Amino acid sequence: MDNNMIQELINRYISISFQVHKKAESLIKCQIGNDLTNDQHYILQYIHQAGSCTSTELAEVFEVNKSAITAIINRMADRNLIDRTRDENDRRVVYLTLTKEGIELYQKAQEKIRLLVESIITQFEEPEITAFINTYEKLADVLNNKKKEELGE
């Protein structure tokens, strides 16, 4: 592949990646309304799937500073969406779990997002969406490996 073709593909990738990301985030925000920010939704999703976790774990997973996670967690705890529980053996460790209200809000948001995504993916033939998801998963793997290389792992 020549340099011009590579540059054209890079430009197309950057453009479409930006468009898809911004539009998807906007559509998701419309679905979850003012109940949650997108970041709060992703945090609820992670904790729901994990069962419990720490702020440090969230900061690593979302690749942000612990102070950013702490600010979000504080707001969510103030709204009674997240419980904090100190480790009995090490009081410095605080586990985060969802409250009943947090679970209910998460499930309500997930159903709205499920309906949104369903309305989008049903516009594709099954082989198209399967191929797309497989390619997207491969892209995620490539990006994860690239990140590991940068960190020297």
Beta strands, then each sheet from edge to edge (+ up, - down):
strand 1: 82-86
strand 2: 94-98
sheet 1: 1+ 2-
end
